[in-house]
Amino acid sequence: MINHHTSSLIEEIRSAYQKIRSQVPWKHEKSSFRHHRVLPFATLAPWLDDRDFQNLYEKIRDHTLVDIYRCYELWSLAKQCQAVEGDLLEVGVWRGGTGCILASAVQQRPEKKIYLADTFAGVVKAGKDDTRYVGGEHADTSAAIVQHLVEELSLENVQILQGIFPEDTQSRVNGKIALLHCDVDVYQSSKDIVEWCLPRLSIGGLIIFDDYGFFGCEGVTRYCEELKQRPEFKIIHNLNGHAIFIKTTATD
């Protein structure tokens, strides 16, 4: 039953949404992609009832810059990839929060490895296709910080790869890939990682771009728009900012 107080609150929320949505769309001076405040009216919040996720999130929340909506989506998608052939790879680890979400989600499949690759020296390969990033950002981390979190969570399926991926550490990743989480903020780094991954990505496998929908990451947005032209993928643009590429046919 909706009482007067609830009805009044709903109207206040609608008014607030309308005011925020009235903001004029904008774009970065270096990009043609337009941005606007994205505020869905949907209210279902399954992460609130997922006790395992909630317990994990409380332990990793200070180790990630990713909001709870995208964290829960990573948790859910990694679980759905348990039956897909191959391992999980995250490039762009920062302090290990989302990587440990992926590892925890597939903990019941000990044969699956989770590779966490990062320079641990900040963003690399920023260039003319990028808007805000110039290189070196997010260097406030280390492999030791990530290793400590992995040990705190008693994760035994994680391998940390320090260096530029794929150039420095690709030799340590063998076999097929079931899920790639690409969170590197810039065009060229994203492209190099995905081009390495494409022939290794299993049918049914996923590529998840963390940065697709965010102002300042237009280089990643541009690369995703290019990748959409490939015929082997179905693509979902989630309004939380993720772009999710689902491989449905073999890569030529």
C-alpha positions in Angstrom: 0.0 0.0 0.0 1.3 3.5 -0.9 0.5 6.0 1.8 0.6 9.8 1.6 4.2 9.9 2.8 5.4 7.4 0.3 3.5 9.1 -2.5 5.0 12.5 -1.6 8.5 10.9 -1.5 8.0 9.4 -5.0 7.0 12.8 -6.3 10.1 14.4 -4.8 12.3 11.8 -6.4 10.6 12.3 -9.8 11.2 16.0 -9.5 14.8 15.6 -8.6 15.3 13.2 -11.5 13.7 15.7 -13.9 15.9 18.5 -12.6 19.1 16.4 -13.1 17.9 15.2 -16.5 17.3 18.8 -17.6 21.1 19.3 -17.7 22.2 20.1 -21.2 24.1 17.3 -23.0 27.8 17.9 -23.3 30.9 16.5 -25.0 34.7 16.8 -24.5 36.3 19.3 -26.8 38.5 16.6 -28.3 35.6 14.2 -29.0 32.3 14.0 -30.9 30.7 11.6 -28.3 27.9 13.3 -26.4 27.2 12.7 -22.7 24.1 13.2 -20.6 23.1 12.3 -17.0 21.9 8.7 -17.1 19.3 8.1 -14.4 17.1 5.0 -15.0 13.9 4.7 -13.1 14.4 1.0 -12.4 14.8 0.1 -8.7 15.5 -3.6 -8.5 18.8 -4.1 -6.5 19.7 -7.8 -6.4 23.1 -7.1 -4.9 21.4 -6.2 -1.6 20.1 -9.8 -1.3 23.3 -11.5 -2.4 25.0 -12.2 1.0 28.1 -13.6 -0.6 28.6 -10.6 -2.8 27.9 -8.1 0.1 30.4 -9.8 2.3 33.0 -9.7 -0.4 32.3 -6.1 -1.4 32.8 -4.9 2.1 36.3 -6.4 2.0 37.3 -5.0 -1.5 35.5 -1.7 -1.7 38.6 0.3 -0.7 40.6 -1.5 -3.4 38.6 -0.4 -6.4 37.4 2.8 -8.1 34.5 0.8 -9.6 31.0 1.5 -8.2 28.9 -1.3 -6.7 26.7 -1.6 -9.8 29.6 -2.5 -12.1 31.1 -4.7 -9.3 28.0 -6.7 -9.0 27.7 -7.1 -12.8 31.3 -8.4 -12.8 30.4 -10.9 -10.1 27.3 -12.0 -11.9 29.0 -12.3 -15.4 32.0 -14.2 -14.0 29.6 -16.7 -12.4 27.9 -17.1 -15.8 31.2 -17.8 -17.4 32.1 -20.8 -15.2 31.0 -23.2 -17.9 32.8 -21.4 -20.7 36.2 -22.8 -21.7 39.2 -20.8 -20.5 40.6 -18.6 -17.8 39.7 -15.0 -16.7 42.0 -12.1 -17.5 41.8 -8.6 -16.0 44.0 -5.9 -17.4 44.0 -2.7 -15.4 43.9 -4.0 -11.8 44.8 -0.9 -9.7 44.5 -2.3 -6.1 42.9 -5.6 -7.0 39.3 -5.1 -5.9 37.5 -6.1 -9.1 40.1 -8.8 -9.9 39.3 -10.4 -6.6 35.6 -10.2 -7.3 36.3 -12.2 -10.5 38.4 -14.7 -8.7 35.9 -15.2 -5.9 33.1 -15.7 -8.3 34.7 -18.7 -9.9 36.3 -20.1 -6.7 34.3 -23.3 -7.1 36.1 -24.0 -10.4 39.8 -24.4 -9.2 40.9 -25.3 -12.7 40.2 -21.7 -13.8 43.1 -19.3 -13.4 42.5 -15.5 -12.9 45.3 -13.4 -14.4 45.6 -9.9 -13.0 47.8 -7.7 -15.2 48.9 -4.2 -14.5 51.9 -2.0 -14.9 51.5 -0.9 -11.3 53.1 2.3 -12.6 50.0 4.0 -14.0 48.3 4.3 -17.3 50.3 3.6 -20.5 49.9 4.3 -24.2 47.8 7.5 -23.9 47.7 9.3 -27.2 45.9 11.4 -29.7 42.7 9.3 -29.5 42.3 10.0 -25.7 40.8 13.1 -24.1 41.7 13.3 -20.4 44.4 10.7 -19.9 48.0 11.6 -20.6 49.8 8.6 -19.0 50.9 7.8 -15.4 47.5 8.1 -13.8 46.4 5.5 -11.1 50.0 4.7 -10.1 49.1 4.8 -6.4 49.2 1.0 -6.1 51.6 -2.0 -6.2 51.7 -5.7 -6.8 52.2 -6.1 -3.1 49.0 -4.4 -2.3 47.1 -6.7 -4.6 48.9 -9.8 -3.3 48.0 -8.8 0.2 44.3 -8.6 -0.7 44.5 -12.0 -2.5 45.9 -13.6 0.6 43.3 -11.9 2.9 40.6 -13.5 0.8 42.4 -16.9 0.6 42.2 -16.9 -3.2 44.4 -19.6 -4.6 43.5 -19.2 -8.3 45.2 -15.8 -8.9 48.4 -14.9 -10.8 49.6 -11.3 -10.7 51.3 -10.1 -13.9 53.4 -7.0 -13.5 54.3 -5.1 -16.7 52.6 -3.8 -19.9 50.2 -6.4 -21.3 50.5 -8.0 -23.7 54.1 -7.0 -24.5 55.7 -7.9 -21.2 53.6 -10.7 -19.7 51.6 -12.5 -22.4 53.9 -15.5 -22.3 52.5 -16.4 -18.8 48.9 -16.6 -20.1 48.3 -19.9 -21.9 45.1 -21.4 -23.4 41.7 -20.0 -23.9 40.1 -17.0 -22.3 36.5 -17.1 -21.0 36.3 -13.5 -19.8 38.4 -10.4 -20.3 37.8 -7.4 -18.1 39.5 -4.4 -19.8 40.0 -1.4 -17.6 42.9 0.5 -19.0 41.2 3.9 -19.7 42.8 4.6 -23.1 42.4 3.7 -26.8 45.7 2.1 -27.8 46.1 0.0 -24.7 42.6 -1.4 -25.0 43.1 -2.2 -28.7 46.4 -4.0 -28.1 44.9 -6.1 -25.3 41.8 -7.1 -27.2 43.6 -7.9 -30.4 45.8 -10.3 -28.4 42.7 -11.8 -26.8 40.4 -12.2 -29.9 41.8 -15.5 -31.2 41.9 -16.9 -27.7 38.4 -15.9 -26.6 36.1 -18.9 -26.4 32.7 -18.9 -28.0 30.3 -17.7 -25.3 33.2 -15.7 -23.8 32.9 -12.1 -22.8 34.9 -8.9 -23.1 33.8 -6.3 -20.6 35.0 -2.7 -21.0 34.8 -0.8 -17.7 35.4 2.7 -19.3 33.0 2.7 -22.3 30.4 5.0 -20.9 32.5 7.6 -19.0 33.4 11.2 -19.8 37.2 11.4 -20.1 37.5 7.9 -21.5 36.4 8.7 -25.0 39.4 6.7 -26.4 37.9 3.5 -25.1 34.4 4.5 -26.3 35.9 5.0 -29.8 37.6 1.7 -29.7 34.4 -0.1 -28.7 32.5 1.6 -31.5 35.2 0.2 -33.9 35.0 -3.3 -32.3 31.2 -3.3 -32.9 31.8 -3.8 -36.6 33.2 -7.3 -36.0 30.6 -9.9 -36.9 31.3 -12.4 -34.1 30.0 -10.3 -31.3 26.6 -9.3 -29.7 27.0 -6.1 -27.8 25.3 -4.7 -24.7 25.7 -1.1 -23.6 24.7 -1.2 -19.9 23.7 2.2 -18.6 26.1 1.6 -15.7 28.9 2.4 -18.2 29.9 -1.1 -19.1 30.2 -2.3 -22.7 29.8 -6.0 -22.9 30.9 -8.0 -26.0 29.6 -11.6 -26.2 31.4 -13.8 -28.6 28.8 -15.9 -30.5 30.8 -17.2 -33.5 34.4 -18.1 -34.3 36.9 -15.3 -35.0 38.2 -15.2 -38.5 
